[in-house]
Amino acid sequence: MVRRGARRNHGRTNLDRMIYVAMSGAKHILGQQAAVAHNLANVSTNGYRAAASAFRAVPVQGDGLPTRAFVVDSTSGANFTPGALQNTGRDLDVALQGPGWIAVQLANGGEAYTRNGSLQVSPNGMLQTRNGLNVLGEGGPISIPPDSTITIAKEGTVSVVSALPPPKSVNAVGRIKLVNPDEKLLARGGDGLFRLAHGGSAEADPKVALVAGALEGSNVNVVEEMISMISLARQFDLQMQLLNNAQKNANQASQILNLKW
């Protein structure tokens, strides 16, 4: 009886290892598939940065669990490769030339960063992103006088000229806050904007430059994402096969061990 119990425990341990790896692997593959689907959904979103992730195995911590391991989806952040620039000729379209970010003000007063330079002027005269967030200047949100023609310089200076006669001189109303923090310090939020992982705000960087009348496209590679989606689907099927094999092995082991000696 002792020998039979030892064999049973050894078999359960091996099955536990297989089940834990396959189960956690299948779960995180679904998470990666969701990330790939999100990337494909944003293939035409200006300034979008593709999400990047990878698998890694970690042991389960705790008493009595030294043989078990989980598969974890270790999200490595985002792909910061620049997207292609597209000329639009629109005065309120700006693209970042090289590394850098445009600072915007969140609804709670915090600061976030975007590469989407498709801007607009709100009904109350605030320079904003297309989704209604105020663009931050180096002294706060930038206010635009009514009936003005707007130009944005390479260094981010926003200048206006009154559209009403007689012709008026050019006046600078603010300078867009352009930042370039270390990419390792940035974390993507659920709204697609990036923030400093430890909180706070980044310092303005005078080296960051804009290209007026242009927008940066998404850096999502459609072909690579489709290949990744197919590969993940096959990996998910493999994990399901492992779970089925574990169940068959358990049933066969129970039949063998239940035989009378």
DOLUM-238694 format. One record per residue (C-alpha): residue number from 1; residue in three letters; x negated, y, z. Coordinates in steps of 0.1 Angstrom, whole numbers, plus 5000, padded with zeros to 4 digits. Layout:
residues N
<NUM "ALA" <X Y Z>>,
...
//
This chain:
residues 261
<1 "MET" <5000 5000 5000>>,
<2 "VAL" <4972 5024 5007>>,
<3 "ARG" <4957 5018 4973>>,
<4 "ARG" <4990 5024 4956>>,
<5 "GLY" <4996 5057 4975>>,
<6 "ALA" <4961 5069 4966>>,
<7 "ARG" <4968 5062 4929>>,
<8 "ARG" <5001 5079 4931>>,
<9 "ASN" <4985 5111 4947>>,
<10 "HIS" <4957 5111 4921>>,
<11 "GLY" <4982 5109 4893>>,
<12 "ARG" <5003 5137 4908>>,
<13 "THR" <4972 5159 4911>>,
<14 "ASN" <4963 5154 4874>>,
<15 "LEU" <4999 5161 4864>>,
<16 "ASP" <5000 5192 4886>>,
<17 "ARG" <4970 5206 4869>>,
<18 "MET" <4985 5200 4835>>,
<19 "ILE" <5019 5214 4845>>,
<20 "TYR" <5005 5246 4861>>,
<21 "VAL" <4983 5254 4831>>,
<22 "ALA" <5010 5247 4805>>,
<23 "MET" <5037 5265 4824>>,
<24 "SER" <5018 5296 4832>>,
<25 "GLY" <5003 5296 4797>>,
<26 "ALA" <5037 5294 4781>>,
<27 "LYS" <5049 5323 4803>>,
<28 "HIS" <5021 5346 4794>>,
<29 "ILE" <5023 5337 4757>>,
<30 "LEU" <5058 5351 4757>>,
<31 "GLY" <5044 5383 4773>>,
<32 "GLN" <5018 5386 4745>>,
<33 "GLN" <5045 5380 4719>>,
<34 "ALA" <5064 5409 4734>>,
<35 "ALA" <5033 5431 4731>>,
<36 "VAL" <5028 5421 4695>>,
<37 "ALA" <5064 5428 4687>>,
<38 "HIS" <5061 5462 4704>>,
<39 "ASN" <5030 5470 4683>>,
<40 "LEU" <5049 5461 4651>>,
<41 "ALA" <5078 5482 4661>>,
<42 "ASN" <5055 5512 4664>>,
<43 "VAL" <5036 5507 4631>>,
<44 "SER" <5050 5540 4619>>,
<45 "THR" <5048 5560 4652>>,
<46 "ASN" <5023 5589 4649>>,
<47 "GLY" <4993 5585 4671>>,
<48 "TYR" <5003 5552 4685>>,
<49 "ARG" <4976 5530 4701>>,
<50 "ALA" <4980 5493 4697>>,
<51 "ALA" <4982 5473 4729>>,
<52 "ALA" <4955 5447 4734>>,
<53 "SER" <4955 5416 4756>>,
<54 "ALA" <4936 5384 4763>>,
<55 "PHE" <4940 5351 4782>>,
<56 "ARG" <4920 5341 4812>>,
<57 "ALA" <4922 5312 4837>>,
<58 "VAL" <4923 5319 4875>>,
<59 "PRO" <4925 5295 4904>>,
<60 "VAL" <4955 5295 4927>>,
<61 "GLN" <4945 5309 4961>>,
<62 "GLY" <4957 5292 4993>>,
<63 "ASP" <4954 5261 5015>>,
<64 "GLY" <4961 5228 4997>>,
<65 "LEU" <4959 5243 4962>>,
<66 "PRO" <4923 5239 4951>>,
<67 "THR" <4931 5219 4920>>,
<68 "ARG" <4956 5243 4905>>,
<69 "ALA" <4950 5271 4881>>,
<70 "PHE" <4971 5297 4864>>,
<71 "VAL" <4967 5312 4829>>,
<72 "VAL" <4969 5350 4832>>,
<73 "ASP" <4976 5375 4804>>,
<74 "SER" <4947 5399 4811>>,
<75 "THR" <4958 5430 4793>>,
<76 "SER" <4926 5448 4783>>,
<77 "GLY" <4944 5481 4777>>,
<78 "ALA" <4947 5496 4742>>,
<79 "ASN" <4929 5497 4709>>,
<80 "PHE" <4916 5532 4707>>,
<81 "THR" <4905 5530 4671>>,
<82 "PRO" <4916 5562 4653>>,
<83 "GLY" <4945 5560 4629>>,
<84 "ALA" <4945 5574 4594>>,
<85 "LEU" <4952 5611 4589>>,
<86 "GLN" <4982 5621 4568>>,
<87 "ASN" <4985 5657 4554>>,
<88 "THR" <5019 5672 4560>>,
<89 "GLY" <5014 5709 4554>>,
<90 "ARG" <5037 5717 4584>>,
<91 "ASP" <5024 5745 4606>>,
<92 "LEU" <5034 5727 4638>>,
<93 "ASP" <5017 5694 4629>>,
<94 "VAL" <4983 5688 4643>>,
<95 "ALA" <4960 5658 4644>>,
<96 "LEU" <4930 5652 4666>>,
<97 "GLN" <4897 5650 4648>>,
<98 "GLY" <4878 5622 4664>>,
<99 "PRO" <4883 5613 4701>>,
<100 "GLY" <4905 5634 4724>>,
<101 "TRP" <4941 5638 4736>>,
<102 "ILE" <4968 5665 4738>>,
<103 "ALA" <4979 5672 4773>>,
<104 "VAL" <5017 5673 4780>>,
<105 "GLN" <5038 5680 4810>>,
<106 "LEU" <5060 5653 4824>>,
<107 "ALA" <5095 5658 4838>>,
<108 "ASN" <5081 5654 4873>>,
<109 "GLY" <5054 5681 4867>>,
<110 "GLY" <5027 5655 4862>>,
<111 "GLU" <5003 5654 4833>>,
<112 "ALA" <5000 5628 4805>>,
<113 "TYR" <4982 5625 4772>>,
<114 "THR" <4993 5618 4736>>,
<115 "ARG" <4978 5616 4701>>,
<116 "ASN" <5011 5625 4685>>,
<117 "GLY" <5007 5660 4673>>,
<118 "SER" <5041 5665 4658>>,
<119 "LEU" <5052 5696 4677>>,
<120 "GLN" <5083 5718 4678>>,
<121 "VAL" <5096 5749 4696>>,
<122 "SER" <5125 5744 4720>>,
<123 "PRO" <5156 5767 4720>>,
<124 "ASN" <5141 5785 4750>>,
<125 "GLY" <5108 5791 4732>>,
<126 "MET" <5086 5764 4747>>,
<127 "LEU" <5060 5746 4726>>,
<128 "GLN" <5070 5709 4729>>,
<129 "THR" <5065 5674 4716>>,
<130 "ARG" <5092 5658 4695>>,
<131 "ASN" <5106 5640 4726>>,
<132 "GLY" <5109 5673 4745>>,
<133 "LEU" <5078 5674 4767>>,
<134 "ASN" <5061 5707 4771>>,
<135 "VAL" <5027 5710 4756>>,
<136 "LEU" <5002 5722 4783>>,
<137 "GLY" <4980 5751 4777>>,
<138 "GLU" <4949 5757 4798>>,
<139 "GLY" <4971 5780 4820>>,
<140 "GLY" <5003 5759 4819>>,
<141 "PRO" <5031 5754 4793>>,
<142 "ILE" <5029 5776 4762>>,
<143 "SER" <5057 5800 4755>>,
<144 "ILE" <5064 5811 4719>>,
<145 "PRO" <5081 5845 4713>>,
<146 "PRO" <5113 5844 4692>>,
<147 "ASP" <5111 5850 4654>>,
<148 "SER" <5074 5842 4652>>,
<149 "THR" <5053 5825 4626>>,
<150 "ILE" <5029 5801 4644>>,
<151 "THR" <4994 5790 4636>>,
<152 "ILE" <4972 5765 4655>>,
<153 "ALA" <4935 5768 4652>>,
<154 "LYS" <4909 5740 4653>>,
<155 "GLU" <4900 5746 4690>>,
<156 "GLY" <4937 5746 4699>>,
<157 "THR" <4944 5783 4701>>,
<158 "VAL" <4981 5790 4693>>,
<159 "SER" <4986 5824 4676>>,
<160 "VAL" <5019 5841 4665>>,
<161 "VAL" <5029 5868 4641>>,
<162 "SER" <5063 5884 4644>>,
<163 "ALA" <5085 5875 4614>>,
<164 "LEU" <5105 5907 4617>>,
<165 "PRO" <5094 5938 4598>>,
<166 "PRO" <5073 5958 4601>>,
<167 "PRO" <5043 5934 4599>>,
<168 "LYS" <5027 5929 4633>>,
<169 "SER" <4992 5919 4644>>,
<170 "VAL" <4982 5883 4653>>,
<171 "ASN" <4985 5876 4690>>,
<172 "ALA" <4972 5845 4708>>,
<173 "VAL" <4998 5831 4732>>,
<174 "GLY" <4978 5802 4746>>,
<175 "ARG" <4954 5774 4739>>,
<176 "ILE" <4965 5738 4739>>,
<177 "LYS" <4948 5718 4766>>,
<178 "LEU" <4926 5692 4748>>,
<179 "VAL" <4910 5665 4769>>,
<180 "ASN" <4887 5636 4763>>,
<181 "PRO" <4885 5614 4795>>,
<182 "ASP" <4867 5581 4795>>,
<183 "GLU" <4890 5555 4778>>,
<184 "LYS" <4884 5531 4807>>,
<185 "LEU" <4901 5555 4830>>,
<186 "LEU" <4933 5557 4810>>,
<187 "ALA" <4964 5536 4815>>,
<188 "ARG" <4994 5534 4792>>,
<189 "GLY" <5028 5541 4807>>,
<190 "GLY" <5061 5526 4798>>,
<191 "ASP" <5069 5558 4778>>,
<192 "GLY" <5039 5552 4755>>,
<193 "LEU" <5020 5581 4770>>,
<194 "PHE" <4986 5577 4787>>,
<195 "ARG" <4976 5588 4821>>,
<196 "LEU" <4946 5587 4844>>,
<197 "ALA" <4948 5554 4862>>,
<198 "HIS" <4938 5570 4895>>,
<199 "GLY" <4962 5599 4890>>,
<200 "GLY" <4954 5636 4887>>,
<201 "SER" <4945 5655 4856>>,
<202 "ALA" <4916 5655 4832>>,
<203 "GLU" <4894 5685 4826>>,
<204 "ALA" <4897 5704 4792>>,
<205 "ASP" <4870 5695 4768>>,
<206 "PRO" <4860 5723 4744>>,
<207 "LYS" <4844 5697 4720>>,
<208 "VAL" <4878 5682 4710>>,
<209 "ALA" <4890 5696 4677>>,
<210 "LEU" <4924 5697 4658>>,
<211 "VAL" <4933 5694 4622>>,
<212 "ALA" <4962 5717 4613>>,
<213 "GLY" <4989 5705 4589>>,
<214 "ALA" <4982 5668 4595>>,
<215 "LEU" <4993 5639 4616>>,
<216 "GLU" <4975 5608 4628>>,
<217 "GLY" <4992 5575 4619>>,
<218 "SER" <4995 5544 4641>>,
<219 "ASN" <4964 5523 4643>>,
<220 "VAL" <4984 5490 4642>>,
<221 "ASN" <4972 5466 4616>>,
<222 "VAL" <5003 5449 4604>>,
<223 "VAL" <4985 5419 4589>>,
<224 "GLU" <4966 5412 4620>>,
<225 "GLU" <4997 5415 4642>>,
<226 "MET" <5016 5391 4620>>,
<227 "ILE" <4988 5365 4621>>,
<228 "SER" <4987 5370 4659>>,
<229 "MET" <5024 5364 4662>>,
<230 "ILE" <5022 5331 4642>>,
<231 "SER" <4992 5320 4663>>,
<232 "LEU" <5010 5327 4696>>,
<233 "ALA" <5041 5308 4684>>,
<234 "ARG" <5019 5278 4677>>,
<235 "GLN" <5003 5281 4711>>,
<236 "PHE" <5037 5282 4728>>,
<237 "ASP" <5047 5250 4710>>,
<238 "LEU" <5015 5234 4722>>,
<239 "GLN" <5023 5243 4758>>,
<240 "MET" <5058 5229 4755>>,
<241 "GLN" <5043 5196 4741>>,
<242 "LEU" <5020 5195 4772>>,
<243 "LEU" <5049 5198 4795>>,
<244 "ASN" <5068 5170 4776>>,
<245 "ASN" <5037 5148 4778>>,
<246 "ALA" <5034 5155 4816>>,
<247 "GLN" <5070 5144 4820>>,
<248 "LYS" <5065 5112 4800>>,
<249 "ASN" <5033 5104 4819>>,
<250 "ALA" <5051 5109 4852>>,
<251 "ASN" <5080 5086 4842>>,
<252 "GLN" <5056 5059 4830>>,
<253 "ALA" <5034 5062 4861>>,
<254 "SER" <5065 5058 4883>>,
<255 "GLN" <5075 5027 4865>>,
<256 "ILE" <5041 5011 4868>>,
<257 "LEU" <5037 5020 4905>>,
<258 "ASN" <5072 5007 4913>>,
<259 "LEU" <5063 4972 4900>>,
<260 "LYS" <5061 4946 4928>>,
<261 "TRP" <5026 4933 4934>>,
//
